[in-house]
Amino acid sequence: MFDSKLALSTPTINAMYTACTRAARGIVRDFGEVEHLQVSRKGPGDFVSKADMKSEQIIIDTLQKATPTYSMLVEESGAFVGREPDYRWIVDPLDGTTNFINAIPHFSISIGLEHKGEIIAGMVYDPIKDELFYAEKGKGAFLNEKRLRVSAKANFDDAVIGVTFPRRDDNNDFDFYKTLKEVEAHTAAVRRMGSAVLDLCYVAAGRYEAYWSHALSPWDMAAGSIIVKEAGGVVTDLKGKDTFMSTAHIIAGSESMHKKLLKLVK
């Protein structure tokens, strides 16, 4: 469990850190039980729902104690309007549930803070790898104690691109599989890892050169988007506009890779 000194310490970062690390203890403990549940007749679905809800309640309680007037948007529990609606926490207590339920160690806890429609801070914690990604507007992005920068690769042929496949019932203006074929033909590799917010963090860390998705929820994007921006990256929707939180379409990367991927997507 991450217990090193934070490279960036502010009241917002500290509140997110406390919430993430408290929730992570239960998530890690529950993850250790998943393997045994695979052989049960009922299956692990109800168990994971309970794990989700336990994590979510810990985060809600911790954030409400730190900022009792703020609003919240939480994946499982929905929206809460506080006395200070200009500030809103956006929370995903377990991003990568399918990985979790199949004992695949790639999932995360995600918390973003929005002010008047703009994401101003975010934290994403991968408790299995003990990787804490975080950022606050104007203060940089970090992984544990290391400052993050997006990839400096210039050649699109060498790029590794992250992606989230759309749901079967998703209706949009984009031909996803045509785009996927084009991206695969022009890059080194495309990766579908199963946690959208970790994909965004991997862009910030330079592990991916870019990432795109056709259909995400606000909690899938909030924290990761500010982390990418503070690492020097660009984040827009698939039409190049700064409306990804409302359109649910997102593309992120270094400035040059974002431009090249956006051209293929459009």
N, C-alpha and C positions, 0 to 999 in steps of 0.2 A: 504494500500500500504506500502510495507516494507520501513521503514525510520530509522531503528536502525543503529548503528555503525557497520560496517563490521569488522568481526574478523580478516580478512586478507585483507590488503589494499596495492595493487601494481598498477602500471599504467595499466596493463592488466586487473586485476580484476575491477578496477574503470571504465574502458572503457566498459566492459561487463555489469556492474551494471547500468551505465547510459543508455545504449541501452535497456536493459531488462525493466527497470522501466518506461522509456518513452513509449515504445511500449505497456506495460501492461495497461496503462491508457485507451487507445483506445479499447483494447481487452475486458477489464472489462465492459466498457460502451456498446460495441456492444453485449456482452453476455447478458446484461440486456434486449436487444431487441429481442433475439432469440425466447423467449417463445411466443411472439405475432406473429412472422413469421410462426410458426407451422400451423396456421390456414389459412394462405394465399394460394390462388390458385397456385401461381407460386412456392411457397416453398422457403426455406431459402438458396438454393444453391448459387445464385449470391451474396447474402448478405455476406455469409461466405467467398467467394472468395475475395470480396472487403475488408473484415476485415483482411484476410490473407495478402493481398497486402499492406494495410496501415501499418500493423505491420512490415512487411518486409522492407518497404521503410524507416521507422523511424530507424530501426536497421542499415540498410546500410548507411544512412546519418550520423548517430552517430559514427559508427565505422570508416568510411572513414575520418571523421573529426579528430578522435583521431589517426588513423594510415593510412594516405593517400597513402602509398606505398604498403600496404599489398594486397594480392589477396583475393578472396572470392569465396565460393561455397554456393549458397543460393537455398533453395528448389524450390521456384517459379520462380526466375529470372535466375537461372543457374550459370555459372562460369564466374568470372572476373579475368583476369590476371593482377596483379599490377607490379610496378617496382621492387618489392621485393618479388619474387615468392616463396622464401623459407618459408615465413610466409603466412598462409592462414586461414581466418575465415571460419567456417562452421556453417551455420545458419538454424534453423527451426523456423519460426515466429509463428507457431501454431501447436504444436504436440498434436494430439488428436482431430482432426477436427470432427470426427463422434460424439464424446462426446459433443463437442461444439455445433454442429448443432442440437443436441437433448436436449439441455439445461441440460446436465449432467456436473456437476462442477468438471471435472477432465481432465485438459489439461495444457500445459505449453509452455513457450518460451525457446528456447535452443540455446546457442552460444558456440562453441568450437574453440580453436586456435591450429592450426597444424604448426609444424616447421620441415621441411625436412621429412615429412611423419609421424612424431610422434605427438600425441596430448599432448600438454603441459599445457593447461588450459581449464576450462569449467565452464559454469554457466547455471543453469536451474531454471526458476522461475515459480512457480505455483501461479498465482495472486489471485485466489479465496481463497485458504487456506493461502495466504501470506507466502509461504515457499520458501526461496531462498537457493538453493544448489550451492556450488561453490568450486573450487579447482584449485591449480596451482602446477605444478610438484615440488616435494620436500618440499612443504609448508603445506601439509595437506588438508583435506576436511572438509567443514563446512555446517551446516544448520542454517541459520540466524547467531546467535553468538555462536553456539554450535559446538564443534569439533565432527566429525563423526567417528564411527568405525563400521565395518561389524559385523554381528551377531557372538556370541561366542558359539552358539549351536553346540553340537557335534553329536547328534543323528539325523540321516537323517529321521527317522520316525516322528520327531517333526517339520520338516522343512516346511515352506511355500514358494512355488516356483512361481515366476512370469513367464509369457509366452506371446509371441505375435504369434498368429496363422498366418501361411503363406497365401498369397493371392491365390485365386483359380487358377490363371495362373502361379504360381511359379513352376518352374521345378528345382529340386535339387537331390542330392545323398542321402538324408535322408528320412526315412519313419516317417514323423512327427506324425501321429496319433498312430502308434505303440509305439513311444517314449512317447507320452502323456499318453497312457494307463499304461506304465511301471512306469512313474513318479507318476501318481495318486495312483498307488498301493503301492508305497514305501514311501510316504510322508503324512504329515498332510493335506495339501491342495495345490491346484494349482489355481492361480489367473490370469485372463485376464482382465486388467483394461483399455486398450485402449490408453495408452501413453507410448511408449517404453522407452523414455528417463527418464520419471518419474519412470518406473519400475527399471531402473538401479540406480536411486537415492535412491529408497527404499531399494535396496540391500546395498548401502553405509550406509544407516541409520539403518540397522539391522532390518528393517520391513519385508523384505524377506531374506531368507537364500541364495537364488540364483535366476537366471533368465536365460532364453535361448530363442533364436529366430532363425528361418531358413532363413528369408528374410527381411533385413532392408536396408535402405539407409544410407549413411555416416552421414547425419544430425540427424538421429535417434540414433546414437551411440557415436558420437564424444565427446560431453560434458559429458555425463553420464559415459563413460569409464574411463576418468581421475578422476572423482569423486569417482568411486569405487576403483580404484587403490590407490588413496591417502587416502582412508579410510581403507586401509589394505587388500583389496580384490584382486582377480585374474580375469583377463579378457583375453579370447582367442576366437578363432573360435571353431567350433564344432569338429575339429580334434586336438584341443589342441595347435594350433599354433597362433602366434601373428600377424595374417593376417586378422583379422575380418573386418577391414575397407574396404578391397578389396573383400573378399569373401561374405560379407553381412550376414554371419552366426556368431552368438555370444553366448557366455556363460560366466556368471559372478557370482561370489560369494566369500564367505570366502574360504580360501585355502582348508579346508577339504570338504566343501560342493561343491565347484567347482569340486574337484576330483571325488566325488561320483556321481554328476550329469553328468559329462563328461563320466563316465563309462557307464551310462545308455544310453546316447545319442549316443555314438559310437557303 
